[in-house]
Amino acid sequence: DDKSTETNWKEIIKKENLNWVQLSDLKHWDSEMVKLYSIYSIPGNILIDENGKIIGKNLTIDQIVQILEYQYK
């Protein structure tokens, strides 16, 4: 995302009830997160545990729910 899409991005988060942490520095492909997590496509997601370890990447909603239910029983 970049500054021109910020409003749309926030509206979609609300509309789709994406009630987990959403991060964007609005720098599009120049983002440090893009480099750090090797992001090559949008949309995408990275699930990171409380220790900063990547535990999933480009998951479906069902996969995310399954991982979270297993991790935090």
Predicted model as a PDB file, atoms N, CA, C, CB and O in Angstrom, pLDDT in the B-factor column:
MODEL        1                                                                  
ATOM      1  N   ASP A   1       0.830  -1.189   0.000  1.00 72.00           N  
ATOM      2  CA  ASP A   1       0.000   0.000   0.000  1.00 72.00           C  
ATOM      3  C   ASP A   1       0.873   1.251   0.000  1.00 72.00           C  
ATOM      4  CB  ASP A   1      -0.943  -0.001   1.210  1.00 72.00           C  
ATOM      5  O   ASP A   1       2.024   1.228   0.435  1.00 72.00           O  
ATOM      6  N   ASP A   2       0.307   2.322  -0.489  1.00 80.00           N  
ATOM      7  CA  ASP A   2       0.987   3.599  -0.416  1.00 80.00           C  
ATOM      8  C   ASP A   2      -0.029   4.647   0.051  1.00 80.00           C  
ATOM      9  CB  ASP A   2       1.621   3.987  -1.800  1.00 80.00           C  
ATOM     10  O   ASP A   2      -1.185   4.319   0.318  1.00 80.00           O  
ATOM     11  N   LYS A   3       0.394   5.874   0.145  1.00 83.00           N  
ATOM     12  CA  LYS A   3      -0.484   6.931   0.665  1.00 83.00           C  
ATOM     13  C   LYS A   3      -1.781   7.056  -0.133  1.00 83.00           C  
ATOM     14  CB  LYS A   3       0.248   8.265   0.656  1.00 83.00           C  
ATOM     15  O   LYS A   3      -2.822   7.385   0.436  1.00 83.00           O  
ATOM     16  N   SER A   4      -1.734   6.798  -1.437  1.00 86.00           N  
ATOM     17  CA  SER A   4      -2.935   6.952  -2.260  1.00 86.00           C  
ATOM     18  C   SER A   4      -3.979   5.863  -1.986  1.00 86.00           C  
ATOM     19  CB  SER A   4      -2.556   6.934  -3.731  1.00 86.00           C  
ATOM     20  O   SER A   4      -5.152   6.046  -2.313  1.00 86.00           O  
ATOM     21  N   THR A   5      -3.577   4.746  -1.397  1.00 84.00           N  
ATOM     22  CA  THR A   5      -4.514   3.646  -1.128  1.00 84.00           C  
ATOM     23  C   THR A   5      -4.838   3.478   0.354  1.00 84.00           C  
ATOM     24  CB  THR A   5      -3.948   2.354  -1.660  1.00 84.00           C  
ATOM     25  O   THR A   5      -5.562   2.555   0.727  1.00 84.00           O  
ATOM     26  N   GLU A   6      -4.317   4.347   1.187  1.00 90.00           N  
ATOM     27  CA  GLU A   6      -4.490   4.207   2.634  1.00 90.00           C  
ATOM     28  C   GLU A   6      -5.958   4.142   3.047  1.00 90.00           C  
ATOM     29  CB  GLU A   6      -3.815   5.359   3.346  1.00 90.00           C  
ATOM     30  O   GLU A   6      -6.334   3.281   3.843  1.00 90.00           O  
ATOM     31  N   THR A   7      -6.787   5.032   2.524  1.00 90.00           N  
ATOM     32  CA  THR A   7      -8.196   5.064   2.906  1.00 90.00           C  
ATOM     33  C   THR A   7      -8.891   3.763   2.494  1.00 90.00           C  
ATOM     34  CB  THR A   7      -8.902   6.278   2.264  1.00 90.00           C  
ATOM     35  O   THR A   7      -9.621   3.175   3.292  1.00 90.00           O  
ATOM     36  N   ASN A   8      -8.674   3.315   1.270  1.00 91.00           N  
ATOM     37  CA  ASN A   8      -9.282   2.058   0.808  1.00 91.00           C  
ATOM     38  C   ASN A   8      -8.829   0.878   1.655  1.00 91.00           C  
ATOM     39  CB  ASN A   8      -8.933   1.803  -0.663  1.00 91.00           C  
ATOM     40  O   ASN A   8      -9.641   0.024   2.012  1.00 91.00           O  
ATOM     41  N   TRP A   9      -7.567   0.823   1.976  1.00 87.00           N  
ATOM     42  CA  TRP A   9      -7.001  -0.254   2.785  1.00 87.00           C  
ATOM     43  C   TRP A   9      -7.691  -0.317   4.143  1.00 87.00           C  
ATOM     44  CB  TRP A   9      -5.484  -0.058   2.964  1.00 87.00           C  
ATOM     45  O   TRP A   9      -8.095  -1.391   4.589  1.00 87.00           O  
ATOM     46  N   LYS A  10      -7.824   0.824   4.795  1.00 91.00           N  
ATOM     47  CA  LYS A  10      -8.462   0.866   6.110  1.00 91.00           C  
ATOM     48  C   LYS A  10      -9.947   0.513   6.035  1.00 91.00           C  
ATOM     49  CB  LYS A  10      -8.290   2.246   6.731  1.00 91.00           C  
ATOM     50  O   LYS A  10     -10.474  -0.134   6.940  1.00 91.00           O  
ATOM     51  N   GLU A  11     -10.621   0.930   4.970  1.00 93.00           N  
ATOM     52  CA  GLU A  11     -12.035   0.593   4.794  1.00 93.00           C  
ATOM     53  C   GLU A  11     -12.238  -0.912   4.606  1.00 93.00           C  
ATOM     54  CB  GLU A  11     -12.610   1.349   3.596  1.00 93.00           C  
ATOM     55  O   GLU A  11     -13.185  -1.485   5.145  1.00 93.00           O  
ATOM     56  N   ILE A  12     -11.358  -1.542   3.847  1.00 91.00           N  
ATOM     57  CA  ILE A  12     -11.461  -2.986   3.623  1.00 91.00           C  
ATOM     58  C   ILE A  12     -11.218  -3.751   4.918  1.00 91.00           C  
ATOM     59  CB  ILE A  12     -10.462  -3.439   2.545  1.00 91.00           C  
ATOM     60  O   ILE A  12     -11.895  -4.744   5.184  1.00 91.00           O  
ATOM     61  N   ILE A  13     -10.272  -3.306   5.719  1.00 91.00           N  
ATOM     62  CA  ILE A  13     -10.019  -3.939   7.017  1.00 91.00           C  
ATOM     63  C   ILE A  13     -11.286  -3.923   7.857  1.00 91.00           C  
ATOM     64  CB  ILE A  13      -8.868  -3.224   7.766  1.00 91.00           C  
ATOM     65  O   ILE A  13     -11.653  -4.933   8.458  1.00 91.00           O  
ATOM     66  N   LYS A  14     -11.948  -2.784   7.896  1.00 93.00           N  
ATOM     67  CA  LYS A  14     -13.177  -2.655   8.670  1.00 93.00           C  
ATOM     68  C   LYS A  14     -14.307  -3.490   8.059  1.00 93.00           C  
ATOM     69  CB  LYS A  14     -13.594  -1.184   8.758  1.00 93.00           C  
ATOM     70  O   LYS A  14     -14.990  -4.227   8.769  1.00 93.00           O  
ATOM     71  N   LYS A  15     -14.500  -3.372   6.754  1.00 95.00           N  
ATOM     72  CA  LYS A  15     -15.591  -4.071   6.063  1.00 95.00           C  
ATOM     73  C   LYS A  15     -15.468  -5.587   6.188  1.00 95.00           C  
ATOM     74  CB  LYS A  15     -15.615  -3.679   4.589  1.00 95.00           C  
ATOM     75  O   LYS A  15     -16.463  -6.276   6.415  1.00 95.00           O  
ATOM     76  N   GLU A  16     -14.263  -6.101   6.043  1.00 93.00           N  
ATOM     77  CA  GLU A  16     -14.031  -7.544   6.076  1.00 93.00           C  
ATOM     78  C   GLU A  16     -13.805  -8.073   7.492  1.00 93.00           C  
ATOM     79  CB  GLU A  16     -12.841  -7.889   5.210  1.00 93.00           C  
ATOM     80  O   GLU A  16     -13.568  -9.266   7.681  1.00 93.00           O  
ATOM     81  N   ASN A  17     -13.878  -7.177   8.493  1.00 92.00           N  
ATOM     82  CA  ASN A  17     -13.694  -7.557   9.895  1.00 92.00           C  
ATOM     83  C   ASN A  17     -12.367  -8.289  10.114  1.00 92.00           C  
ATOM     84  CB  ASN A  17     -14.855  -8.438  10.356  1.00 92.00           C  
ATOM     85  O   ASN A  17     -12.310  -9.330  10.768  1.00 92.00           O  
ATOM     86  N   LEU A  18     -11.314  -7.719   9.552  1.00 88.00           N  
ATOM     87  CA  LEU A  18      -9.973  -8.276   9.717  1.00 88.00           C  
ATOM     88  C   LEU A  18      -9.413  -7.754  11.040  1.00 88.00           C  
ATOM     89  CB  LEU A  18      -9.034  -7.896   8.505  1.00 88.00           C  
ATOM     90  O   LEU A  18      -8.668  -6.775  11.074  1.00 88.00           O  
ATOM     91  N   ASN A  19      -9.783  -8.422  12.113  1.00 84.00           N  
ATOM     92  CA  ASN A  19      -9.549  -7.878  13.447  1.00 84.00           C  
ATOM     93  C   ASN A  19      -8.217  -8.302  14.060  1.00 84.00           C  
ATOM     94  CB  ASN A  19     -10.660  -8.291  14.353  1.00 84.00           C  
ATOM     95  O   ASN A  19      -8.091  -8.376  15.283  1.00 84.00           O  
ATOM     96  N   TRP A  20      -7.243  -8.575  13.232  1.00 81.00           N  
ATOM     97  CA  TRP A  20      -5.898  -8.804  13.725  1.00 81.00           C  
ATOM     98  C   TRP A  20      -5.039  -7.615  13.339  1.00 81.00           C  
ATOM     99  CB  TRP A  20      -5.310 -10.125  13.169  1.00 81.00           C  
ATOM    100  O   TRP A  20      -5.473  -6.749  12.579  1.00 81.00           O  
ATOM    101  N   VAL A  21      -3.839  -7.574  13.853  1.00 82.00           N  
ATOM    102  CA  VAL A  21      -2.956  -6.435  13.593  1.00 82.00           C  
ATOM    103  C   VAL A  21      -2.660  -6.342  12.099  1.00 82.00           C  
ATOM    104  CB  VAL A  21      -1.638  -6.563  14.402  1.00 82.00           C  
ATOM    105  O   VAL A  21      -2.264  -7.324  11.471  1.00 82.00           O  
ATOM    106  N   GLN A  22      -2.855  -5.168  11.549  1.00 83.00           N  
ATOM    107  CA  GLN A  22      -2.546  -4.873  10.158  1.00 83.00           C  
ATOM    108  C   GLN A  22      -1.395  -3.857  10.153  1.00 83.00           C  
ATOM    109  CB  GLN A  22      -3.814  -4.323   9.385  1.00 83.00           C  
ATOM    110  O   GLN A  22      -1.444  -2.853  10.863  1.00 83.00           O  
ATOM    111  N   LEU A  23      -0.390  -4.122   9.368  1.00 79.00           N  
ATOM    112  CA  LEU A  23       0.758  -3.227   9.318  1.00 79.00           C  
ATOM    113  C   LEU A  23       1.020  -2.756   7.893  1.00 79.00           C  
ATOM    114  CB  LEU A  23       1.997  -3.917   9.881  1.00 79.00           C  
ATOM    115  O   LEU A  23       0.969  -3.541   6.946  1.00 79.00           O  
ATOM    116  N   SER A  24       1.294  -1.494   7.759  1.00 84.00           N  
ATOM    117  CA  SER A  24       1.770  -0.949   6.500  1.00 84.00           C  
ATOM    118  C   SER A  24       2.463   0.372   6.790  1.00 84.00           C  
ATOM    119  CB  SER A  24       0.606  -0.765   5.482  1.00 84.00           C  
ATOM    120  O   SER A  24       1.941   1.205   7.531  1.00 84.00           O  
ATOM    121  N   ASP A  25       3.617   0.557   6.217  1.00 89.00           N  
ATOM    122  CA  ASP A  25       4.286   1.850   6.349  1.00 89.00           C  
ATOM    123  C   ASP A  25       3.967   2.734   5.145  1.00 89.00           C  
ATOM    124  CB  ASP A  25       5.813   1.662   6.491  1.00 89.00           C  
ATOM    125  O   ASP A  25       4.504   3.833   5.003  1.00 89.00           O  
ATOM    126  N   LEU A  26       3.079   2.231   4.279  1.00 89.00           N  
ATOM    127  CA  LEU A  26       2.594   2.960   3.105  1.00 89.00           C  
ATOM    128  C   LEU A  26       3.721   3.366   2.153  1.00 89.00           C  
ATOM    129  CB  LEU A  26       1.836   4.194   3.547  1.00 89.00           C  
ATOM    130  O   LEU A  26       3.659   4.412   1.506  1.00 89.00           O  
ATOM    131  N   LYS A  27       4.755   2.516   2.078  1.00 91.00           N  
ATOM    132  CA  LYS A  27       5.883   2.781   1.185  1.00 91.00           C  
ATOM    133  C   LYS A  27       5.920   1.810   0.008  1.00 91.00           C  
ATOM    134  CB  LYS A  27       7.190   2.703   1.957  1.00 91.00           C  
ATOM    135  O   LYS A  27       6.906   1.745  -0.726  1.00 91.00           O  
ATOM    136  N   HIS A  28       4.833   1.056  -0.160  1.00 87.00           N  
ATOM    137  CA  HIS A  28       4.684   0.123  -1.269  1.00 87.00           C  
ATOM    138  C   HIS A  28       5.913  -0.769  -1.374  1.00 87.00           C  
ATOM    139  CB  HIS A  28       4.455   0.878  -2.588  1.00 87.00           C  
ATOM    140  O   HIS A  28       6.315  -1.348  -0.365  1.00 87.00           O  
ATOM    141  N   TRP A  29       6.524  -0.907  -2.536  1.00 90.00           N  
ATOM    142  CA  TRP A  29       7.658  -1.823  -2.706  1.00 90.00           C  
ATOM    143  C   TRP A  29       8.954  -1.309  -2.091  1.00 90.00           C  
ATOM    144  CB  TRP A  29       7.878  -2.087  -4.166  1.00 90.00           C  
ATOM    145  O   TRP A  29       9.946  -2.037  -2.056  1.00 90.00           O  
ATOM    146  N   ASP A  30       8.966  -0.077  -1.610  1.00 92.00           N  
ATOM    147  CA  ASP A  30      10.153   0.465  -0.953  1.00 92.00           C  
ATOM    148  C   ASP A  30      10.143   0.210   0.551  1.00 92.00           C  
ATOM    149  CB  ASP A  30      10.260   1.957  -1.220  1.00 92.00           C  
ATOM    150  O   ASP A  30      11.022   0.688   1.268  1.00 92.00           O  
ATOM    151  N   SER A  31       9.176  -0.523   1.021  1.00 90.00           N  
ATOM    152  CA  SER A  31       9.017  -0.807   2.440  1.00 90.00           C  
ATOM    153  C   SER A  31      10.132  -1.705   2.973  1.00 90.00           C  
ATOM    154  CB  SER A  31       7.669  -1.453   2.690  1.00 90.00           C  
ATOM    155  O   SER A  31      10.588  -2.618   2.284  1.00 90.00           O  
ATOM    156  N   GLU A  32      10.559  -1.441   4.186  1.00 89.00           N  
ATOM    157  CA  GLU A  32      11.530  -2.312   4.848  1.00 89.00           C  
ATOM    158  C   GLU A  32      10.944  -3.702   5.080  1.00 89.00           C  
ATOM    159  CB  GLU A  32      11.980  -1.698   6.183  1.00 89.00           C  
ATOM    160  O   GLU A  32      11.668  -4.696   5.048  1.00 89.00           O  
ATOM    161  N   MET A  33       9.622  -3.773   5.315  1.00 83.00           N  
ATOM    162  CA  MET A  33       8.971  -5.072   5.521  1.00 83.00           C  
ATOM    163  C   MET A  33       9.057  -5.930   4.263  1.00 83.00           C  
ATOM    164  CB  MET A  33       7.500  -4.878   5.928  1.00 83.00           C  
ATOM    165  O   MET A  33       9.215  -7.147   4.354  1.00 83.00           O  
ATOM    166  N   VAL A  34       8.953  -5.311   3.098  1.00 87.00           N  
ATOM    167  CA  VAL A  34       9.062  -6.039   1.833  1.00 87.00           C  
ATOM    168  C   VAL A  34      10.419  -6.730   1.759  1.00 87.00           C  
ATOM    169  CB  VAL A  34       8.869  -5.084   0.622  1.00 87.00           C  
ATOM    170  O   VAL A  34      10.509  -7.898   1.380  1.00 87.00           O  
ATOM    171  N   LYS A  35      11.453  -6.015   2.117  1.00 88.00           N  
ATOM    172  CA  LYS A  35      12.805  -6.575   2.070  1.00 88.00           C  
ATOM    173  C   LYS A  35      13.013  -7.613   3.174  1.00 88.00           C  
ATOM    174  CB  LYS A  35      13.850  -5.457   2.197  1.00 88.00           C  
ATOM    175  O   LYS A  35      13.553  -8.690   2.924  1.00 88.00           O  
ATOM    176  N   LEU A  36      12.590  -7.290   4.376  1.00 86.00           N  
ATOM    177  CA  LEU A  36      12.809  -8.152   5.532  1.00 86.00           C  
ATOM    178  C   LEU A  36      12.122  -9.499   5.385  1.00 86.00           C  
ATOM    179  CB  LEU A  36      12.323  -7.468   6.785  1.00 86.00           C  
ATOM    180  O   LEU A  36      12.700 -10.533   5.720  1.00 86.00           O  
ATOM    181  N   TYR A  37      10.879  -9.493   4.880  1.00 83.00           N  
ATOM    182  CA  TYR A  37      10.096 -10.719   4.796  1.00 83.00           C  
ATOM    183  C   TYR A  37       9.968 -11.263   3.370  1.00 83.00           C  
ATOM    184  CB  TYR A  37       8.727 -10.475   5.361  1.00 83.00           C  
ATOM    185  O   TYR A  37       9.151 -12.148   3.117  1.00 83.00           O  
ATOM    186  N   SER A  38      10.766 -10.744   2.446  1.00 85.00           N  
ATOM    187  CA  SER A  38      10.791 -11.226   1.056  1.00 85.00           C  
ATOM    188  C   SER A  38       9.390 -11.316   0.458  1.00 85.00           C  
ATOM    189  CB  SER A  38      11.467 -12.594   0.984  1.00 85.00           C  
ATOM    190  O   SER A  38       8.961 -12.373  -0.006  1.00 85.00           O  
ATOM    191  N   ILE A  39       8.699 -10.201   0.479  1.00 84.00           N  
ATOM    192  CA  ILE A  39       7.350 -10.128  -0.076  1.00 84.00           C  
ATOM    193  C   ILE A  39       7.460  -9.833  -1.565  1.00 84.00           C  
ATOM    194  CB  ILE A  39       6.492  -9.041   0.650  1.00 84.00           C  
ATOM    195  O   ILE A  39       8.088  -8.855  -1.972  1.00 84.00           O  
ATOM    196  N   TYR A  40       6.840 -10.690  -2.372  1.00 83.00           N  
ATOM    197  CA  TYR A  40       6.924 -10.547  -3.818  1.00 83.00           C  
ATOM    198  C   TYR A  40       5.579 -10.352  -4.497  1.00 83.00           C  
ATOM    199  CB  TYR A  40       7.593 -11.737  -4.394  1.00 83.00           C  
ATOM    200  O   TYR A  40       5.519 -10.126  -5.705  1.00 83.00           O  
ATOM    201  N   SER A  41       4.492 -10.439  -3.724  1.00 82.00           N  
ATOM    202  CA  SER A  41       3.177 -10.260  -4.323  1.00 82.00           C  
ATOM    203  C   SER A  41       2.204  -9.689  -3.303  1.00 82.00           C  
ATOM    204  CB  SER A  41       2.651 -11.587  -4.879  1.00 82.00           C  
ATOM    205  O   SER A  41       2.386  -9.821  -2.093  1.00 82.00           O  
ATOM    206  N   ILE A  42       1.180  -9.058  -3.824  1.00 76.00           N  
ATOM    207  CA  ILE A  42       0.127  -8.484  -2.996  1.00 76.00           C  
ATOM    208  C   ILE A  42      -1.191  -8.971  -3.586  1.00 76.00           C  
ATOM    209  CB  ILE A  42       0.204  -6.898  -2.946  1.00 76.00           C  
ATOM    210  O   ILE A  42      -1.330  -8.891  -4.807  1.00 76.00           O  
ATOM    211  N   PRO A  43      -2.154  -9.458  -2.845  1.00 78.00           N  
ATOM    212  CA  PRO A  43      -2.124  -9.499  -1.386  1.00 78.00           C  
ATOM    213  C   PRO A  43      -1.290 -10.667  -0.885  1.00 78.00           C  
ATOM    214  CB  PRO A  43      -3.539  -9.591  -0.827  1.00 78.00           C  
ATOM    215  O   PRO A  43      -0.984 -11.602  -1.626  1.00 78.00           O  
ATOM    216  N   GLY A  44      -0.948 -10.593   0.332  1.00 81.00           N  
ATOM    217  CA  GLY A  44      -0.190 -11.647   0.978  1.00 81.00           C  
ATOM    218  C   GLY A  44      -0.305 -11.486   2.478  1.00 81.00           C  
ATOM    219  O   GLY A  44      -0.798 -10.469   2.964  1.00 81.00           O  
ATOM    220  N   ASN A  45       0.142 -12.473   3.202  1.00 86.00           N  
ATOM    221  CA  ASN A  45       0.154 -12.377   4.655  1.00 86.00           C  
ATOM    222  C   ASN A  45       1.309 -13.171   5.213  1.00 86.00           C  
ATOM    223  CB  ASN A  45      -1.167 -12.866   5.249  1.00 86.00           C  
ATOM    224  O   ASN A  45       1.786 -14.133   4.611  1.00 86.00           O  
ATOM    225  N   ILE A  46       1.738 -12.749   6.364  1.00 88.00           N  
ATOM    226  CA  ILE A  46       2.787 -13.442   7.101  1.00 88.00           C  
ATOM    227  C   ILE A  46       2.311 -13.539   8.533  1.00 88.00           C  
ATOM    228  CB  ILE A  46       4.178 -12.703   6.997  1.00 88.00           C  
ATOM    229  O   ILE A  46       1.967 -12.528   9.146  1.00 88.00           O  
ATOM    230  N   LEU A  47       2.289 -14.741   9.071  1.00 90.00           N  
ATOM    231  CA  LEU A  47       1.888 -14.955  10.449  1.00 90.00           C  
ATOM    232  C   LEU A  47       3.154 -15.106  11.278  1.00 90.00           C  
ATOM    233  CB  LEU A  47       0.958 -16.206  10.591  1.00 90.00           C  
ATOM    234  O   LEU A  47       3.955 -16.013  11.050  1.00 90.00           O  
ATOM    235  N   ILE A  48       3.326 -14.206  12.243  1.00 88.00           N  
ATOM    236  CA  ILE A  48       4.540 -14.152  13.057  1.00 88.00           C  
ATOM    237  C   ILE A  48       4.155 -14.405  14.504  1.00 88.00           C  
ATOM    238  CB  ILE A  48       5.272 -12.778  12.905  1.00 88.00           C  
ATOM    239  O   ILE A  48       3.216 -13.795  15.014  1.00 88.00           O  
ATOM    240  N   ASP A  49       4.882 -15.309  15.176  1.00 87.00           N  
ATOM    241  CA  ASP A  49       4.551 -15.604  16.566  1.00 87.00           C  
ATOM    242  C   ASP A  49       5.114 -14.531  17.494  1.00 87.00           C  
ATOM    243  CB  ASP A  49       5.087 -16.987  16.963  1.00 87.00           C  
ATOM    244  O   ASP A  49       5.763 -13.582  17.051  1.00 87.00           O  
ATOM    245  N   GLU A  50       4.855 -14.700  18.775  1.00 87.00           N  
ATOM    246  CA  GLU A  50       5.258 -13.687  19.757  1.00 87.00           C  
ATOM    247  C   GLU A  50       6.769 -13.550  19.895  1.00 87.00           C  
ATOM    248  CB  GLU A  50       4.667 -14.017  21.100  1.00 87.00           C  
ATOM    249  O   GLU A  50       7.253 -12.589  20.492  1.00 87.00           O  
ATOM    250  N   ASN A  51       7.523 -14.512  19.342  1.00 90.00           N  
ATOM    251  CA  ASN A  51       8.985 -14.447  19.377  1.00 90.00           C  
ATOM    252  C   ASN A  51       9.585 -13.889  18.089  1.00 90.00           C  
ATOM    253  CB  ASN A  51       9.551 -15.822  19.641  1.00 90.00           C  
ATOM    254  O   ASN A  51      10.805 -13.822  17.937  1.00 90.00           O  
ATOM    255  N   GLY A  52       8.708 -13.487  17.161  1.00 87.00           N  
ATOM    256  CA  GLY A  52       9.178 -12.944  15.895  1.00 87.00           C  
ATOM    257  C   GLY A  52       9.466 -13.993  14.839  1.00 87.00           C  
ATOM    258  O   GLY A  52       9.977 -13.663  13.769  1.00 87.00           O  
ATOM    259  N   LYS A  53       9.148 -15.256  15.115  1.00 90.00           N  
ATOM    260  CA  LYS A  53       9.380 -16.344  14.165  1.00 90.00           C  
ATOM    261  C   LYS A  53       8.212 -16.428  13.187  1.00 90.00           C  
ATOM    262  CB  LYS A  53       9.568 -17.695  14.906  1.00 90.00           C  
ATOM    263  O   LYS A  53       7.051 -16.381  13.593  1.00 90.00           O  
ATOM    264  N   ILE A  54       8.520 -16.551  11.902  1.00 90.00           N  
ATOM    265  CA  ILE A  54       7.489 -16.729  10.895  1.00 90.00           C  
ATOM    266  C   ILE A  54       6.933 -18.139  11.035  1.00 90.00           C  
ATOM    267  CB  ILE A  54       8.046 -16.477   9.457  1.00 90.00           C  
ATOM    268  O   ILE A  54       7.674 -19.119  10.953  1.00 90.00           O  
ATOM    269  N   ILE A  55       5.611 -18.235  11.247  1.00 90.00           N  
ATOM    270  CA  ILE A  55       4.980 -19.547  11.381  1.00 90.00           C  
ATOM    271  C   ILE A  55       4.024 -19.841  10.229  1.00 90.00           C  
ATOM    272  CB  ILE A  55       4.234 -19.636  12.703  1.00 90.00           C  
ATOM    273  O   ILE A  55       3.402 -20.902  10.198  1.00 90.00           O  
ATOM    274  N   GLY A  56       3.904 -18.929   9.299  1.00 92.00           N  
ATOM    275  CA  GLY A  56       3.085 -19.154   8.124  1.00 92.00           C  
ATOM    276  C   GLY A  56       3.181 -17.983   7.170  1.00 92.00           C  
ATOM    277  O   GLY A  56       3.407 -16.843   7.576  1.00 92.00           O  
ATOM    278  N   LYS A  57       3.007 -18.284   5.891  1.00 91.00           N  
ATOM    279  CA  LYS A  57       3.094 -17.238   4.879  1.00 91.00           C  
ATOM    280  C   LYS A  57       2.096 -17.542   3.768  1.00 91.00           C  
ATOM    281  CB  LYS A  57       4.541 -17.125   4.312  1.00 91.00           C  
ATOM    282  O   LYS A  57       1.978 -18.682   3.320  1.00 91.00           O  
ATOM    283  N   ASN A  58       1.375 -16.502   3.326  1.00 90.00           N  
ATOM    284  CA  ASN A  58       0.378 -16.620   2.261  1.00 90.00           C  
ATOM    285  C   ASN A  58      -0.655 -17.707   2.569  1.00 90.00           C  
ATOM    286  CB  ASN A  58       1.066 -16.918   0.929  1.00 90.00           C  
ATOM    287  O   ASN A  58      -0.921 -18.595   1.758  1.00 90.00           O  
ATOM    288  N   LEU A  59      -1.217 -17.602   3.757  1.00 93.00           N  
ATOM    289  CA  LEU A  59      -2.187 -18.574   4.252  1.00 93.00           C  
ATOM    290  C   LEU A  59      -3.612 -18.149   3.929  1.00 93.00           C  
ATOM    291  CB  LEU A  59      -2.028 -18.762   5.755  1.00 93.00           C  
ATOM    292  O   LEU A  59      -3.895 -16.967   3.739  1.00 93.00           O  
ATOM    293  N   THR A  60      -4.501 -19.131   3.871  1.00 92.00           N  
ATOM    294  CA  THR A  60      -5.920 -18.827   3.773  1.00 92.00           C  
ATOM    295  C   THR A  60      -6.435 -18.476   5.170  1.00 92.00           C  
ATOM    296  CB  THR A  60      -6.715 -20.028   3.161  1.00 92.00           C  
ATOM    297  O   THR A  60      -5.766 -18.738   6.169  1.00 92.00           O  
ATOM    298  N   ILE A  61      -7.602 -17.894   5.230  1.00 90.00           N  
ATOM    299  CA  ILE A  61      -8.205 -17.572   6.532  1.00 90.00           C  
ATOM    300  C   ILE A  61      -8.357 -18.844   7.358  1.00 90.00           C  
ATOM    301  CB  ILE A  61      -9.585 -16.875   6.351  1.00 90.00           C  
ATOM    302  O   ILE A  61      -8.070 -18.837   8.555  1.00 90.00           O  
ATOM    303  N   ASP A  62      -8.802 -19.932   6.740  1.00 94.00           N  
ATOM    304  CA  ASP A  62      -8.971 -21.193   7.462  1.00 94.00           C  
ATOM    305  C   ASP A  62      -7.650 -21.701   8.033  1.00 94.00           C  
ATOM    306  CB  ASP A  62      -9.575 -22.248   6.543  1.00 94.00           C  
ATOM    307  O   ASP A  62      -7.613 -22.205   9.155  1.00 94.00           O  
ATOM    308  N   GLN A  63      -6.579 -21.572   7.277  1.00 95.00           N  
ATOM    309  CA  GLN A  63      -5.271 -21.994   7.767  1.00 95.00           C  
ATOM    310  C   GLN A  63      -4.819 -21.131   8.947  1.00 95.00           C  
ATOM    311  CB  GLN A  63      -4.237 -21.930   6.638  1.00 95.00           C  
ATOM    312  O   GLN A  63      -4.268 -21.643   9.922  1.00 95.00           O  
ATOM    313  N   ILE A  64      -5.052 -19.828   8.852  1.00 91.00           N  
ATOM    314  CA  ILE A  64      -4.691 -18.927   9.947  1.00 91.00           C  
ATOM    315  C   ILE A  64      -5.445 -19.311  11.210  1.00 91.00           C  
ATOM    316  CB  ILE A  64      -4.986 -17.459   9.571  1.00 91.00           C  
ATOM    317  O   ILE A  64      -4.854 -19.423  12.284  1.00 91.00           O  
ATOM    318  N   VAL A  65      -6.734 -19.511  11.081  1.00 91.00           N  
ATOM    319  CA  VAL A  65      -7.558 -19.893  12.239  1.00 91.00           C  
ATOM    320  C   VAL A  65      -7.051 -21.201  12.842  1.00 91.00           C  
ATOM    321  CB  VAL A  65      -9.050 -20.034  11.830  1.00 91.00           C  
ATOM    322  O   VAL A  65      -6.924 -21.317  14.061  1.00 91.00           O  
ATOM    323  N   GLN A  66      -6.764 -22.179  11.995  1.00 94.00           N  
ATOM    324  CA  GLN A  66      -6.286 -23.470  12.475  1.00 94.00           C  
ATOM    325  C   GLN A  66      -4.972 -23.317  13.250  1.00 94.00           C  
ATOM    326  CB  GLN A  66      -6.100 -24.438  11.299  1.00 94.00           C  
ATOM    327  O   GLN A  66      -4.819 -23.892  14.328  1.00 94.00           O  
ATOM    328  N   ILE A  67      -4.046 -22.562  12.715  1.00 91.00           N  
ATOM    329  CA  ILE A  67      -2.761 -22.349  13.400  1.00 91.00           C  
ATOM    330  C   ILE A  67      -2.970 -21.637  14.725  1.00 91.00           C  
ATOM    331  CB  ILE A  67      -1.797 -21.537  12.514  1.00 91.00           C  
ATOM    332  O   ILE A  67      -2.414 -22.042  15.746  1.00 91.00           O  
ATOM    333  N   LEU A  68      -3.763 -20.587  14.714  1.00 88.00           N  
ATOM    334  CA  LEU A  68      -3.988 -19.832  15.947  1.00 88.00           C  
ATOM    335  C   LEU A  68      -4.700 -20.663  17.007  1.00 88.00           C  
ATOM    336  CB  LEU A  68      -4.794 -18.582  15.652  1.00 88.00           C  
ATOM    337  O   LEU A  68      -4.375 -20.572  18.191  1.00 88.00           O  
ATOM    338  N   GLU A  69      -5.667 -21.469  16.587  1.00 90.00           N  
ATOM    339  CA  GLU A  69      -6.356 -22.335  17.554  1.00 90.00           C  
ATOM    340  C   GLU A  69      -5.398 -23.354  18.152  1.00 90.00           C  
ATOM    341  CB  GLU A  69      -7.540 -23.057  16.887  1.00 90.00           C  
ATOM    342  O   GLU A  69      -5.480 -23.648  19.345  1.00 90.00           O  
ATOM    343  N   TYR A  70      -4.489 -23.899  17.345  1.00 86.00           N  
ATOM    344  CA  TYR A  70      -3.516 -24.868  17.830  1.00 86.00           C  
ATOM    345  C   TYR A  70      -2.488 -24.196  18.750  1.00 86.00           C  
ATOM    346  CB  TYR A  70      -2.809 -25.550  16.648  1.00 86.00           C  
ATOM    347  O   TYR A  70      -2.149 -24.737  19.803  1.00 86.00           O  
ATOM    348  N   GLN A  71      -2.001 -23.031  18.355  1.00 80.00           N  
ATOM    349  CA  GLN A  71      -0.968 -22.329  19.104  1.00 80.00           C  
ATOM    350  C   GLN A  71      -1.455 -21.808  20.449  1.00 80.00           C  
ATOM    351  CB  GLN A  71      -0.441 -21.189  18.289  1.00 80.00           C  
ATOM    352  O   GLN A  71      -0.695 -21.770  21.417  1.00 80.00           O  
ATOM    353  N   TYR A  72      -2.707 -21.411  20.508  1.00 76.00           N  
ATOM    354  CA  TYR A  72      -3.193 -20.692  21.689  1.00 76.00           C  
ATOM    355  C   TYR A  72      -4.381 -21.380  22.337  1.00 76.00           C  
ATOM    356  CB  TYR A  72      -3.571 -19.278  21.317  1.00 76.00           C  
ATOM    357  O   TYR A  72      -5.319 -20.713  22.775  1.00 76.00           O  
ATOM    358  N   LYS A  73      -4.355 -22.713  22.405  1.00 73.00           N  
ATOM    359  CA  LYS A  73      -5.398 -23.473  23.078  1.00 73.00           C  
ATOM    360  C   LYS A  73      -5.429 -23.137  24.547  1.00 73.00           C  
ATOM    361  CB  LYS A  73      -5.191 -24.968  22.885  1.00 73.00           C  
ATOM    362  O   LYS A  73      -6.248 -23.681  25.288  1.00 73.00           O  
TER     363      LYS A  73                                                      
ENDMDL                                                                          
END                                                                             
